[in-house]
């Protein structure tokens, strides 16, 4: 059945972007649109009586520019939900005369929550565009996000809001069949430091050995790294603790999974490490990973944020190295180094470079739903006001988000329940539980147990 949607005339592309995702992708319905002189959005169903009226909020702002738009200071209130669960935070909308956020009276369902504006605000990260705060890496700081300030970063606000809308829609038109998606678990790995004994100056190996002794307090790890370095002529580099890739692939394959390993194509600064895809040992690793059916991904260097020319050049290097090795993939994606992503132009740069998906939209210092959803969605270009072909696959859990440095991996031992709760939220909404781990954070048997436990916790999604 087809929905007919009557829209206000302002902010047409933005409204269509949000509604296409809600109605088409999430609910699996067809819709026609009509712009009219009105102050709300009205949905009717072909061949059925009644209507759903959705209030305005975000798009009351003057059309064409977000300049001068103030970041949200707090939510407007909380709406009751149909299943008796936690009240739903409301960030845009107008309460109904009754004081409630939704009602069903006769042939009319009224939703005071600005569903369309909420989805657009969260998915496109408009919050980050209108907020000027930045951290030392030029990123939008977690603490500036309203969801973090209000202590609800662990809740997928967009998915919860869409779920309420879907329930109201089903009650209004029970003959409509809504699509239900199956939840999935995806494991990805950012390969910042693939090795510490191969293709690196001796000072790098010595520094790693010193860190094993002084910071990690692990003499056995220092001995293993020393032996690997000394035995390089005999192939001893496979003893390098950082070469944890077989363990990671074994762990996934035991669960019937395949992962994606994101490589830094070139070194531009010290922060990018000492390896690039032109080095023999890195290329051998790429071939080993691909040969086992796992994917390769793109992890552009630190200063590619805001530099689309450099970003494209690095992606071309990854493609050239892969072609040389006979590696072919139907889709290429990845994640920005240090999660140095910005709403203004990062998605555009990735699409213009030729990539199909990005997975950089996640919190830097905590687990949770930075975009308010565990579902993928098409990216948006705020400058041209157009939908992009690039797909965003939001990051939910990153190992480094909970540890101050790679020397404190043990902190993650207490994260099982938090990861499990996030996975259950993804399962409830039929989304993708996107997990990121670093090969450099599974150096010891204890670290490997932590990863295995995290993988088990995330696995409840499926």
N, C-alpha and C positions, 0 to 999 in steps of 0.2 A: 504494500500500500504506500501511497505517496503523501508526504506532508506538504502543505502549502504554507510558506512562511512570509508574513508581511513585516517588512523592516522599515525603520525610520530611514530617511534619505541620507543622513550623515554617516560618515565612517563606513561606507559600503564595503570596501575591500577587507577591512579589519573584521567586520561582523561576519562576512561570508567565510573568511578563513576559520574563525572559531566554530561557526555552525557546520561547515563542511566536516570538520573533525568530530564534532559531537554527534551530529545526525548521521553522517555517512560512515566514517571510520569506526566510531565507538558503537553506534546502535545499529549500523547496517541498513539504514533506511534511505530511500530516495526522497529528494525534496526539490520543490520549485520555490523561487524567491521573487518577491515583488516589493520594490521600494515605494513607500508612501509617505505622505505628510502625517506622521503620527509620533507619539512620544513613548511607545513601547513596542515590543515584538509579540506578534500573535501567530500562533500555529493552529491550523485546522487540518483535519484528516479527510482525504478523499473518500466520499461515500459514507461518512459517519458524522453524526451531530457533535456539537460541542467545540470548545476551543481552549487553548492554554495561552495565558497572557503573562509575559515575562517583563519585569520592570527594568528601567534604565538605571545606569549608575556611572560607569567609567566613561562612556561615550557622550556624556553631557559636555565634556571638554571641547573647546573650539577645534574644529576639524582641520587636519593638515599638518599639525605640529604638536609635539609634546613639550615644547619649550615652556617653562614656567609651571609645569605640572608638579605638584608637591608629592613626595613619597608618603605612603600611608603611615599614620602615627599609631593606629590601632584598628582592630576589627570593629565592625558596626554592631555586632551582636552575635547571638547563637540561635540557630534554627533547630527545632525538633526534627527528628528523622522518623521514618515509618517503621523501622525495625526495632525501635527502642534502644538504639545504640547511642554512642556519644553525640551530644549536640554538635551541629555542623557550624563551624565558624563562618561568618558572613563578612566579606571585605568590600563588596559593592552591592548596592541595591537600595530599596526603600521598603520599610516595613508596611504591611497592610494596615488599614484603619483599625483592625482588631488588635494590632500589635504583634501579630504572628507574621511569619515569613512565607507562609503558603496557606492556601485554603481551597476547598472544593465546594462550590455552591451551584446547584442546578447543572446547567450545561457548561459552566465555566470553572476552569482551574486557574488560580492566580498564584504566581510565583514572584514574591517580592525580591528574591535574590537575583542579582544581575548575573545570570548564568553565562551569557555571552562575554561580558566584560571580564568576569573572573577568569574564564578560560584563556582569553587573549592576554591578559595581564601576566598570568603565570607561565604559559607556554612560551611566549615570545620574550620572556624575561624583561618586559617593559619596566618592571620595578628597578632593574639594574641600569636601564637607560636613563631614567629620571633621577636616580640617586648618584650623587657626585663622590661619595666615599669610595676610596680605593686603599688596598693594603700595599705593603712594600713591593709586591710583585705586580702591581697594577691591576689586581683583580678586585671584583666586587667582594667585599668582606662578608663572611657568614653573618656576623653580628648585625649587619645593616638590614638583613632580610626580616620582614615582618614575622614570618613563620618561626624564625629562630628567636626573635625578641619575645614572642608570645609562647615559646616552649612547645610548639607543635610541628617542628620540622620532620618528625617521624610519621606525620599523617599526610596522605596524598590528598590535599584539599580539592584539587580538580576532580580526581576520581570520585571522591565522596559526593561532590556537588552534582556530577553527572549521574551518579547512582540515584540520588534523590529525584532528579529530573526524570530519569528512566522509570522509576517507580510510579511517579505521578502520571507519566504518559501512559503506562500500562493500565493504570486504574481508570484513566479517562477513555482509552480506546483498547480494551482488552483483546480485541481481535488482531491487533498488530503483533507481529513476531519480531522480537529484538534479537540481534546477534549476540552471542556470548563467546568470548575469546578464552582460550586456554592459557593459563599462566606458564611461563618458561623461566629457566635459569640460564644465564649466560655468564661465563667466566672469561675475563680478559686479563692480560698481563702486560704492563708497561716495562719494557726492557731497557731501563736506564743504564744499568751496569751489567752487561752480560758476563764479563770476565774480569778477573783482577790479576791474572798471570799471563794472559795472551794478548798480543798486540798492544801492550802498554809499556811505558818506561818502568824501569826497576823501582823508581821512587813511588810509583802508584802501588806496586805490590808491597813494598816495605811499609807504606802508610797503612795499608789494609791489615798487615800483620800487627803493626803497632796498635791499631784500633781493636783487634781481637784481644790483645793482652790488657790494654789500659781501659777501654770503654766497655767492651763486652765481657771482660774478665773470663775469657775462655781460651786457656792455653792449648787445648786440643785443637781448636779451630785454627789457631796460629800455626801449629805444627802441620796440620793438613795443608794449609795454604803454602807453607814453606816447601813441603815435599812436592806439591804440584808445580811450584815455580822451578825447583831444581830439576825436576824430571821432565821438563818441557821437551827436550830433544827426543825422549822416548814416548811421547804422547801423554805425558803426565798431566797436561792441562785439563784433562777430563776430571781430575781430582779437585779442581777449583771449586770451592764451596758455592760460588755464584752460579756455577753450571748446574742449576737445580731443575733444568727443563725436562729431563726424563721423568723425574719425580712428579712434576706438575702435570705432564701429559698422562702419565700412568694413573694419577689420581682421577683425572677427568674420564679417561677411557674406562676405568672400572665402573663408572656410573653411566656409561653410554653417551658421554658428552665429548664435544670437541671445543677447544678454546681459540682465542685470538691473541696473538703475541705482537705487540706494537713496538716497532723499531725506530730509533732516531737515525735519520738518513745521513746527516753530516754534523760535524762539530763546528760550532761557531764561537762558543765561549766555554770557559771551564765548567760552568754549571751544566753543560750538556754531556759531560763525561769525556771518555777517551776513545769511544768506539763509534764506527760508522759502517754503513752497509757496503762500503767498498773493500773492507778488510777481509782477508781469507777466512779467518776463524768465524767472523760474523756471518759470512756467506754460507759456510758449512753448517752453521746453526740454523740459518733460515731454511736450508735444504732439508735438514733433519726434521724440523718442525712441520714443514709442508709435506714431507714424505709420509708422515704419520696421519695426515688428513686434517691437521689443524691449520687455521688461517693466519696469515700475516697481516699486520696493520701498520698504520702511519702514526708516528709520534714526533711531530715536528719540533725543532729545536726552540729554545727559550725565547729568542727574539723574533720568532715568526708572527707573534701576535701584533697586528697592525702593519705587517709587511707582507702583502699578498704575493709580491714578486718572489721573495725568498721562500715563502711557503710552497709555491708552485714548483720552484726549482728543486726543493727538497723532495717533493712527491715524485717528480720526474726521476730523481736519483733512485728512489725506492723501486719505481716501475722498471727502470733500466737494469738494476741489480736482479730483480725478480725474473725479468725476461732472459737475462744471461744464464740464470740457473734453471730455466725451463719451467718456472712457476707461473701458473695462470690462475686467476680468480675471477669469479663473475662480479664481485663487488668489492670495493675498497673503502675502508673507513679507518677510524682510529680516535685519537684523543690528544689534545694539546698537552705539551710538557708543562708540569707544574699546574695543570688546569688553567693556563693563562688564556682564557676565553673571554670575549666581551660581546655583549648584545648588539653593539653598533655595527660590527662588520665581520666578525669571525666566520659566521655561517656563509656569507657571500664569498669570502676568500676560499673557503673549502670547496664550495660548488664550482667556482671558476677554475680551481686547480684540477678539477675532474674527479673529486671524491663523491661517493654515494651516501655515506653516513658519517655522523660525528657522535661521540659519546663523552663530551667534555662537561656537560651540564650536570655537575654534582657538587656537593659542598666540599670545601677545602679542609675543614677542620672537624667534621662530624659526619655521621651517617644520616641519610634521610632523603627527602624528596624536594630538591631545589626547584624543580619545575612544577611541583604539585602533582605529578603523575608518574606512574610506572609504565606508561604506554609510550610507544614511539609516536612521532608526529612530524609533519613536514615543517621545515624551518621557515623563517619569515625574514624579509628584508625591510627594516623600518624606513630606510631612506627612499626606496622606490615604492613602498607599500604594496609589495607583491609576495605571493607564496613562492617558495623555492622548491626545487626538486630534491634537494638534500634532506635526508631524514635525520632527525635527532633521536638518539636512543639514550635516555637519561641514565646517569650513573647514580646508583643507590648506596653502595657500600664500597669504600676504598680503604685498604689497610692503613695507608699513611695518614688518613684523616684522624686517626685516634692515637697515634704515637708521635712523640715530639721529634724522634729521629729513628733511623734504622737500628740504633743501639738499644731501643726500648720496645722491641717487638712483644716482649712478655706481657705488656699491658693488655694486649688483645685477648689474653686468656679469659678475661671476664666479659667478653663481648658476645658470647654465644646467644644469650636470650635476646639481646637487642637485634642481632642479625636475624634471628628466627622470627621475631615480631614483625620486622620489616618484610621478610619473605611471606609471612602470613597475610600481610596487607596486600602485597602483590598478588597472592593467590586469590584473595577475596575479590579483587577487581580484574582478574584475568590479564595481568600485565607481565612485564619482563623484569625479573630480578637481576639487575646488572651488577656484577661483582668485579672489582679490580684488586689484583694482588701484584706485588713486585717479586721477581725472582730473587732479589737481594734480601728479601724478608723471610726466606726459608733456608737459612744457612745451617741450622743445627737440627737435631732430632726433635728438640722441644719446639722450635719454630715450625717444623713440618707438622707436628701434632696440632698446633694452633691453626694452621691452614686447613688441615683435614677437618677439624672441628667446625671451622667457619663454613666450609663447603657443605658439611652435613646440616648445619643450621639453615643455610640458604636453600638447601635441597628440599625443604618442606613445601616450597612453592609448587613443585610439580606433583 
